[in-house]
Amino acid sequence: MAAPSRFKTSARDMVLSLAVLTAIIGVIVWLTQGCEFSPSGPTVDPSSAPTVDAPRELSGAARRVDFPVRSPVVPADWRANSSNTVPVGEGAQRTTAVRVGWITPGGKYLRLSQSKAPVADLVVMEAGGDVSASSTGSVDVSGTQWTKYRGKGDEPSWVLSKDGVQLLITGSGTEAEFRVLATAAQAATPIARS
């Protein structure tokens, strides 16, 4: 009796190995629910994002920086999910930006940056360096003119200079949400340093 061909044994073993691997991957995907079909693109589950106490974070930042910081009062259903300070500018112009971000009920993101940096430096830093700080127009928010700039990707940036501080709003929010944050930011009084 002749031994089976080496090719037939190898091909059969490879097919069996692939079948076992496919079954294992299928079980893992089923157990973790790791795949989802979403024809309209990715979605953000607002409840899965981290939460920060924005007023507390802004109060802490106000004690560490040398410019007035404001704590806007946003709608109760917006959730603050990020807060940090980052350097802006170079050399003698180098300063800090205080940033807080919110997730809106519709899963959109808005960030408010506050800094005494020149507008151009702040706009370029927030856009990741991919834009020029050329105005693209302005928008009136409750009688106050905010200047519009290109932001990161297709996200706009709105900037208001108030009492020597630049207030910059950027993110994926709707124009109505930008207006809500702009109204809250321009109405907020500087946090008392203690």
C-alpha atoms as one frame of an Amber mdcrd trajectory, in Angstrom:
protein
   0.000   0.000   0.000   1.377   3.399  -1.009   1.654   6.284   1.419  -0.669
   9.253   0.785   0.744  12.056  -1.296   2.512  14.742   0.743   0.561  17.429
  -1.167  -2.844  15.915  -0.367  -1.971  15.653   3.330  -0.666  19.241   3.472
  -3.676  20.708   1.649  -6.155  18.776   3.817  -4.324  19.842   7.007  -4.311
  23.470   5.900  -8.065  23.451   5.177  -8.787  21.854   8.565  -6.558  24.411
  10.321  -8.351  27.300   8.605 -11.736  25.857   9.579 -10.658  25.612  13.241
  -9.263  29.185  13.227 -12.441  30.549  11.602 -14.560  28.829  14.259 -12.403
  30.269  17.061 -12.582  33.806  15.617 -16.350  33.453  15.159 -16.783  32.462
  18.816 -14.636  35.406  19.996 -16.585  37.910  17.875 -19.888  36.476  19.057
 -18.840  36.583  22.741 -17.495  40.138  22.620 -19.966  41.520  20.091 -16.852
  42.999  18.470 -18.358  43.686  15.067 -21.171  46.034  14.184 -22.538  47.164
  10.847 -23.104  50.925  10.739 -23.864  52.254   7.252 -24.031  55.865   8.464
 -20.508  55.760   9.934 -19.218  55.493  13.485 -21.301  56.772  16.363 -20.330
  57.995  19.819 -22.102  56.674  22.867 -22.097  59.737  25.145 -22.433  57.552
  28.230 -19.173  55.721  27.478 -16.960  58.827  27.612 -15.153  59.826  30.815
 -16.583  62.585  32.992 -14.759  65.509  34.628 -15.937  68.220  37.002 -15.451
  71.222  34.683 -16.031  73.995  37.277 -13.548  72.376  39.680 -10.960  71.825
  36.929 -11.308  75.415  35.700 -11.012  76.757  39.272  -7.813  74.782  39.751
  -6.415  76.036  36.454  -7.322  79.640  37.342  -4.961  79.418  40.341  -2.084
  78.136  38.163  -2.191  80.535  35.192  -1.538  84.271  34.948  -4.712  85.267
  33.114  -8.408  85.277  34.041 -10.233  81.990  33.421 -13.995  81.745  32.966
 -16.296  78.855  33.873 -19.249  78.872  31.459 -22.581  77.459  32.584 -23.615
  74.968  29.903 -26.858  72.976  29.629 -27.263  70.283  32.285 -27.398  67.520
  29.665 -23.926  68.394  28.306 -21.246  66.255  29.912 -17.727  67.574  30.466
 -15.385  64.779  29.460 -11.947  66.373  29.230  -9.883  69.079  30.849  -6.225
  69.990  30.455  -3.688  72.758  30.057  -1.309  72.842  27.115   1.565  75.122
  26.061   0.951  77.611  23.265   3.509  79.603  21.305   7.290  79.746  21.454
   9.998  81.757  23.176   8.898  84.881  25.018   5.356  84.483  23.628   5.010
  80.969  25.149   2.029  80.683  27.473  -0.689  78.213  28.434  -4.155  77.339
  27.160  -6.788  76.063  29.585  -9.149  73.639  27.827 -12.412  71.881  28.696
 -14.437  69.674  26.361 -18.097  68.630  26.462 -20.130  65.878  24.818 -23.595
  67.098  23.803 -26.747  64.926  23.948 -26.453  64.286  20.207 -22.949  62.830
  20.634 -21.132  65.903  19.293 -18.001  67.370  20.922 -17.191  70.997  21.750
 -14.039  72.358  23.375 -13.434  75.778  24.933  -9.815  76.957  25.070  -8.832
  80.043  27.033  -5.404  81.663  26.664  -3.588  84.957  26.570  -1.635  83.671
  23.546  -1.941  85.630  20.318  -4.996  84.546  18.314  -2.875  83.123  15.467
  -0.865  80.893  17.822  -3.987  79.592  19.563  -5.874  78.908  16.313  -2.925
  77.020  14.782  -2.294  75.006  17.976  -5.946  73.952  18.295  -6.045  72.921
  14.626  -2.948  70.770  15.025  -0.789  73.111  12.940  -2.617  72.303   9.711
  -4.176  75.727   9.064  -3.273  79.350   8.605  -4.809  81.779  11.027  -6.808
  83.592   8.359 -10.332  84.616   9.296 -13.168  83.017   7.368 -15.776  85.512
   8.576 -17.615  86.350  11.759 -20.757  85.418  13.611 -22.910  87.527  15.917
 -23.722  85.877  19.248 -26.079  87.988  21.365 -24.569  91.223  20.049 -20.931
  90.087  20.331 -18.855  89.349  17.221 -16.903  86.082  17.230 -14.307  85.625
  14.464 -14.443  82.346  12.534 -11.351  80.358  11.501 -10.706  76.983   9.917
 -10.070  74.351  12.547  -8.929  70.751  12.438 -10.382  68.895   9.438 -13.809
  70.330   8.697 -14.346  71.620  12.243 -14.613  75.393  12.607 -13.036  77.531
  15.321 -14.745  80.609  16.760 -12.613  83.147  18.644 -13.484  86.070  20.907
 -10.864  88.313  22.524 -12.151  89.447  25.911 -10.148  91.317  28.552  -6.826
  90.230  27.013  -7.817  86.565  26.842  -8.734  84.579  23.728 -11.795  82.346
  24.058 -11.719  79.712  21.303 -14.485  77.196  20.624 -13.928  74.267  18.292
 -15.324  70.796  17.713 -17.902  68.816  15.792 -20.952  70.496  17.357 -23.752
  72.119  15.404 -23.901  75.873  14.913 -26.668  76.043  17.527 -24.411  74.240
  20.038 -21.522  76.576  19.196 -23.863  79.494  19.916 -24.905  78.006  23.281
 -21.266  77.636  24.375 -20.298  81.038  22.969 -23.152  82.713  24.879 -22.159
  80.937  28.093 -18.447  81.732  27.665 -18.903  85.429  26.925 -21.347  85.829
  29.835 -19.173  84.015  32.400 -17.242  86.150  34.841 -13.596  85.356  35.602
 -13.083  82.861  38.429 -11.809  84.458  41.630  -8.327  83.248  42.510  -8.037
  81.978  46.048
